[in-house]
Amino acid sequence: MKTIRTAAVIGSGVMGAGIAAHLANSGLNVLLLDIVPERLTPDDEASGKSLADRSVRNRLAGDALTRLSHASPAAFFDDSCAGRIKPGNVEDDFAALSGVDWIIEAITEKLDVKKQLLTRIEAVWSPGTVVSSNTSGISIEAMAEAIAGPMKAFFLGAHFFNPPRYMQLVELIPGSSTNEAVVAAMKTFLERRLGKGVVVAKDTPNFIANRIGTYGLLATMNIMEAGGYTVGEIDAVTGPALGRPKSATFRTLDLVGLDTFIHVANNVAERTDDAAEKLAFAVPDRLADMVRRGWLGEKSGQGFYKKV
Ligand code: NAD
């Protein structure tokens, strides 16, 4: 395995951006990639830009950097850290992945899109590069089916929590082909260099933390509906009143992203044969309706709360 000095994070959304910031805070140079936007914004049109312009093609990762610089709580230790992140896109910059020491997949929580990306990564992969997925609970084994060659030994789950700078836990999830030395080296790197607390988890649906956390959040929502409680009441009793710094329920769901949360609940509902568990992980209609309306939480400006 290569000594890790540089990394690429693919997906510059809620988690990818935050992970990139944490790596930059720890002294790593980071390439942050996202897809190329399909449309121009009114501002682009007003300034005569086209879809061929590099600034337009890098917009999603560029916007993520702007968001990180204004994040509260702060994503960066100080301003110099932001300079270690280079924004790019997966069409123009994919070949650059062959030159980094660690590739982190942090794209949408869907098995098929993650598998397509892994196949593309394998085509540019250079031996010794670790490839990890930030999946919340998709099977690492199922994802590894997309990899044909020796990259399989260097692929594992490395699941950061939100927000990555502040949450200490990282779950490491080896697949059956992951080299044990890679798992051990990543555990040491995450603990000593990134200051994380690592738990090695089995490749079960949603691993450990999200199996418990998603169950609890869904149960809380169902109790709210059945009892006729309000979002504010539930947040009041699951937040500071329990000694937690912030509400553990709806404000947390807004931070996670409601679309992502639905995928994570489905990770269990779709893979269990246990009827009671299927029911416990079923997505409430109210949540599905919100996502259909585009209410995705903080990232869209509206979730259970409106961002002001
Ligand atoms: P998100 O929806 O905020 O961001 C996903 C990003 O990936 C988007 O910017 C999208 O444009 C980009 N993307 C999609 N397909 C792509 C592709 N083929 N190539 C490049 N970029 C692509 O999602 P998120 O919340 O950041 O979640 C990312 C991953 O992290 C998921 O697997 C999720 O389950 C996991 N995760 C999320 C949280 C959380 O709190 N949101 C916590 C831990 C883990």
Residues whose N, C-alpha, C, O or C-beta is under 5 A from the ligand:
A	BS01	NAD	I10 G11 S12 G13 V14 M15 G16 L33 D34 I35 V90 A106 I107 T108 E109 N134 T135 S136 F160 F161 N162 L255 V256 G257 T260
